[in-house]
Amino acid sequence: MSGQDWPPSISPDSAPEALRALWPLVLRYGISDDQVREDTLEAASDAELTELVRRVDKPVLQAINQYLDLVHDAEEAVPFGDLAQAAMEAQLLLKQRH
């Protein structure tokens, strides 16, 4: 999502229960605009990025992909996909910082 349509106007209610707990992270990092997401990640501390990577681990990434497939990338699921992208980018950013 770009700055103009952020935060998302959808709710996490249609997401699988296991993903609903990630909603605060979706609101912070689930940004579709590449530049805005990159700026947000760059501004985050190492501790914040580490927490993002820890919470959005491989099983969660798989659950997000399954959700996206199940709903055919419906609007309410896309921010979770953007969160997955942010988590992968955060992992790379942490490696660059150290």
C-alpha positions as a LaTeX table, in Angstrom:
\begin{tabular}{lrrr}
\hline
Residue & $x$ (\AA) & $y$ (\AA) & $z$ (\AA) \\
\hline
Met1 & 0.00 & 0.00 & 0.00 \\
Ser2 & 1.22 & 3.46 & $-0.71$ \\
Gly3 & 1.16 & 6.28 & 1.76 \\
Gln4 & $-2.17$ & 7.48 & 0.39 \\
Asp5 & $-4.04$ & 4.27 & 1.17 \\
Trp6 & $-2.22$ & 3.44 & 4.35 \\
Pro7 & $-3.12$ & 2.09 & 6.87 \\
Pro8 & $-5.29$ & $-0.55$ & 5.23 \\
Ser9 & $-9.02$ & $-0.03$ & 5.51 \\
Ile10 & $-9.57$ & $-3.76$ & 5.92 \\
Ser11 & $-9.59$ & $-5.77$ & 9.11 \\
Pro12 & $-7.78$ & $-9.01$ & 9.93 \\
Asp13 & $-11.07$ & $-10.81$ & 10.62 \\
Ser14 & $-11.04$ & $-12.82$ & 7.39 \\
Ala15 & $-7.47$ & $-14.01$ & 7.94 \\
Pro16 & $-6.74$ & $-17.40$ & 9.47 \\
Glu17 & $-6.63$ & $-17.17$ & 13.24 \\
Ala18 & $-2.88$ & $-17.90$ & 13.33 \\
Leu19 & $-2.22$ & $-14.81$ & 11.22 \\
Arg20 & $-4.49$ & $-12.40$ & 13.08 \\
Ala21 & $-1.92$ & $-11.98$ & 15.85 \\
Leu22 & 0.39 & $-10.44$ & 13.24 \\
Trp23 & $-2.00$ & $-7.54$ & 12.57 \\
Pro24 & 0.09 & $-4.98$ & 14.53 \\
Leu25 & 3.07 & $-5.94$ & 12.35 \\
Val26 & 0.91 & $-5.72$ & 9.22 \\
Leu27 & $-0.06$ & $-2.19$ & 10.21 \\
Arg28 & 3.58 & $-1.22$ & 10.67 \\
Tyr29 & 5.38 & $-3.11$ & 7.89 \\
Gly30 & 2.78 & $-4.53$ & 5.47 \\
Ile31 & 3.36 & $-1.76$ & 2.93 \\
Ser32 & 3.07 & $-2.48$ & $-0.78$ \\
Asp33 & 4.99 & 0.60 & $-1.93$ \\
Asp34 & 8.60 & $-0.62$ & $-2.19$ \\
Gln35 & 10.17 & 2.74 & $-1.33$ \\
Val36 & 7.91 & 3.43 & 1.65 \\
Arg37 & 8.49 & $-0.11$ & 2.96 \\
Glu38 & 12.25 & 0.28 & 2.52 \\
Asp39 & 12.22 & 3.63 & 4.34 \\
Thr40 & 10.17 & 2.12 & 7.16 \\
Leu41 & 12.58 & $-0.79$ & 7.53 \\
Glu42 & 15.63 & 1.49 & 7.38 \\
Ala43 & 14.17 & 3.59 & 10.20 \\
Ala44 & 13.57 & 0.54 & 12.41 \\
Ser45 & 16.10 & $-0.45$ & 15.05 \\
Asp46 & 17.97 & $-3.74$ & 14.93 \\
Ala47 & 15.78 & $-4.97$ & 17.80 \\
Glu48 & 12.60 & $-4.12$ & 15.89 \\
Leu49 & 13.85 & $-5.83$ & 12.73 \\
Thr50 & 14.95 & $-8.88$ & 14.71 \\
Glu51 & 11.46 & $-9.11$ & 16.26 \\
Leu52 & 9.87 & $-8.85$ & 12.80 \\
Val53 & 12.07 & $-11.63$ & 11.44 \\
Arg54 & 11.45 & $-13.76$ & 14.54 \\
Arg55 & 7.66 & $-13.40$ & 14.37 \\
Val56 & 7.43 & $-13.89$ & 10.59 \\
Asp57 & 9.48 & $-17.08$ & 10.39 \\
Lys58 & 9.36 & $-19.85$ & 7.78 \\
Pro59 & 6.15 & $-21.51$ & 9.07 \\
Val60 & 4.42 & $-18.10$ & 9.16 \\
Leu61 & 5.66 & $-17.30$ & 5.65 \\
Gln62 & 4.19 & $-20.60$ & 4.49 \\
Ala63 & 0.89 & $-19.80$ & 6.22 \\
Ile64 & 0.79 & $-16.40$ & 4.54 \\
Asn65 & 1.43 & $-17.98$ & 1.14 \\
Gln66 & $-1.33$ & $-20.53$ & 1.76 \\
Tyr67 & $-3.72$ & $-17.74$ & 2.73 \\
Leu68 & $-2.87$ & $-15.76$ & $-0.39$ \\
Asp69 & $-3.40$ & $-18.86$ & $-2.54$ \\
Leu70 & $-6.67$ & $-19.71$ & $-0.80$ \\
Val71 & $-8.21$ & $-16.30$ & $-1.39$ \\
His72 & $-6.55$ & $-15.76$ & $-4.79$ \\
Asp73 & $-4.65$ & $-12.71$ & $-3.53$ \\
Ala74 & $-7.85$ & $-10.96$ & $-2.42$ \\
Glu75 & $-7.50$ & $-7.42$ & $-1.16$ \\
Glu76 & $-7.78$ & $-8.39$ & 2.50 \\
Ala77 & $-4.85$ & $-10.81$ & 2.19 \\
Val78 & $-2.40$ & $-8.62$ & 0.29 \\
Pro79 & $-1.11$ & $-6.72$ & 3.35 \\
Phe80 & $-0.03$ & $-10.06$ & 4.83 \\
Gly81 & 1.95 & $-10.73$ & 1.65 \\
Asp82 & 3.51 & $-7.30$ & 2.00 \\
Leu83 & 4.42 & $-8.18$ & 5.60 \\
Ala84 & 6.13 & $-11.36$ & 4.36 \\
Gln85 & 8.11 & $-9.26$ & 1.89 \\
Ala86 & 9.07 & $-6.85$ & 4.67 \\
Ala87 & 10.27 & $-9.71$ & 6.88 \\
Met88 & 12.51 & $-11.07$ & 4.12 \\
Glu89 & 13.88 & $-7.60$ & 3.44 \\
Ala90 & 14.44 & $-7.05$ & 7.18 \\
Gln91 & 16.52 & $-10.21$ & 7.33 \\
Leu92 & 18.74 & $-8.93$ & 4.51 \\
Leu93 & 18.98 & $-5.49$ & 6.11 \\
Leu94 & 20.10 & $-6.99$ & 9.41 \\
Lys95 & 22.86 & $-8.90$ & 7.60 \\
Gln96 & 23.98 & $-5.68$ & 5.88 \\
Arg97 & 24.09 & $-3.81$ & 9.18 \\
His98 & 26.38 & $-6.38$ & 10.81 \\
\hline
\end{tabular}
